[in-house]
Protein backbone atom coordinates (compact mmCIF):
# COMPACT_ATOMS: atom_id res chain seq x y z
CA UNK A 1 0.00 0.00 0.00
CA UNK A 2 1.45 3.39 -0.90
CA UNK A 3 2.04 5.96 1.83
CA UNK A 4 -0.74 8.47 0.84
CA UNK A 5 -3.38 5.72 0.68
CA UNK A 6 -2.18 4.36 4.02
CA UNK A 7 -2.47 7.82 5.62
CA UNK A 8 -5.96 8.28 4.17
CA UNK A 9 -7.00 4.87 5.49
CA UNK A 10 -5.76 5.73 8.97
CA UNK A 11 -7.49 9.12 8.86
CA UNK A 12 -10.74 7.49 7.77
CA UNK A 13 -10.52 4.97 10.59
CA UNK A 14 -9.91 7.70 13.17
CA UNK A 15 -12.87 9.74 11.92
CA UNK A 16 -15.12 6.69 11.98
CA UNK A 17 -14.12 5.77 15.53
CA UNK A 18 -14.50 9.35 16.73
CA UNK A 19 -18.03 9.44 15.32
CA UNK A 20 -18.96 6.27 17.18
CA UNK A 21 -17.49 7.46 20.45
CA UNK A 22 -19.27 10.81 20.28
CA UNK A 23 -22.79 9.47 19.81
CA UNK A 24 -25.16 10.79 22.43
CA UNK A 25 -28.22 9.03 23.79
CA UNK A 26 -31.48 10.25 22.24
CA UNK A 27 -35.09 10.28 23.26
CA UNK A 28 -37.14 7.84 21.23
CA UNK A 29 -40.80 6.90 20.95
CA UNK A 30 -42.19 4.50 18.36
CA UNK A 31 -44.11 6.33 15.62
CA UNK A 32 -42.96 9.81 16.67
CA UNK A 33 -40.91 12.03 14.36
CA UNK A 34 -37.72 13.82 15.41
CA UNK A 35 -39.58 17.12 15.23
CA UNK A 36 -42.30 15.87 17.58
CA UNK A 37 -39.61 14.55 19.91
CA UNK A 38 -37.87 17.95 19.89
CA UNK A 39 -41.18 19.64 20.65
CA UNK A 40 -41.87 17.33 23.60
CA UNK A 41 -38.32 17.89 24.88
CA UNK A 42 -38.67 21.67 24.57
CA UNK A 43 -41.99 21.60 26.43
CA UNK A 44 -40.42 19.59 29.26
CA UNK A 45 -37.47 21.98 29.42
CA UNK A 46 -39.87 24.93 29.54
CA UNK A 47 -41.82 23.37 32.42
CA UNK A 48 -38.62 22.68 34.33
CA UNK A 49 -37.30 26.16 33.60
CA UNK A 50 -40.34 27.63 35.31
CA UNK A 51 -39.42 25.82 38.54
CA UNK A 52 -36.59 26.63 40.91
CA UNK A 53 -34.46 23.48 40.73
CA UNK A 54 -30.79 22.61 40.89
CA UNK A 55 -29.19 21.32 37.70
CA UNK A 56 -29.19 17.71 38.96
CA UNK A 57 -32.84 17.93 40.00
CA UNK A 58 -33.65 19.53 36.65
CA UNK A 59 -32.07 16.61 34.77
CA UNK A 60 -34.07 14.13 36.83
CA UNK A 61 -37.27 16.11 36.21
CA UNK A 62 -36.52 16.21 32.49
CA UNK A 63 -36.10 12.45 32.40
CA UNK A 64 -39.33 11.97 34.31
CA UNK A 65 -41.21 14.39 32.04
CA UNK A 66 -40.09 12.62 28.87
CA UNK A 67 -40.74 9.15 30.28
CA UNK A 68 -44.19 10.29 31.40
CA UNK A 69 -44.91 10.85 27.69
CA UNK A 70 -43.64 7.32 26.89
CA UNK A 71 -40.28 8.43 25.48
CA UNK A 72 -37.25 6.28 26.25
CA UNK A 73 -33.59 7.23 26.22
CA UNK A 74 -31.85 5.19 23.53
CA UNK A 75 -28.12 4.93 22.87
N, C-alpha and C positions, 0 to 999 in steps of 0.2 A: 504494500500500500504506500503510495507516495505521501510525503510529509504534509502538503496542504489538505489532502483528503482526510488524513489521520486527524489533523487539528480540527477540521470541520466535524468529524465524527464525534470527537471528544466534546466539542462545544455543544453539539446537538444533544448529547447524552446529559450534560450538565443542565441544560435548559429544561429538558424533559423531567429530570429528577427534581429540579427546583419547583417546577409547576406542580408536581405531585405533593411535595412537602408543604406547599403554601396553601393547599386547599382548605377552606374553612367550612365548618358545618353549616348547613342551611336548614331553614324551616321548610317542611314539606307536608302537603296534604293531598291525597289522591283526588284528581279531578279539578284541582285549583291551579290557575295560571300563576306565573311569577308575579304578574302585576297585582293580582288579587292577594297574593301572599305579602307583597310589599305594602299594600294598603292595610291589611290586618296588622302587620308589624308596626306601621306608622301610627295606627290607632292605639295600639297597646303602649307605644312609647309616649304618645300624647297623654294618655290616662296616667301613666306613671309620672310624667313630668309635672302634672298638676298636684302631685302629692309631695310631701317633704320626706324623702327617703335617702338613705346613704346609697352609694354606688352599688355595694354588694346586695343590699335589699332591693334596689331597683332591678338588678339583673335577675334576681329570684322572682320578682313580681312579673317581669317581662316573660320569663319562661312559663310561669303559671298562666298568664293571660293568653299566650299563644296555645298552650296545651288545652286550655279551657275551650278554645275554638277548634279543637281536634287536630292541630298542627303538631308535628313531631320533628325534633332536631335530627337531621340525617347528615352523616359524614360522607 
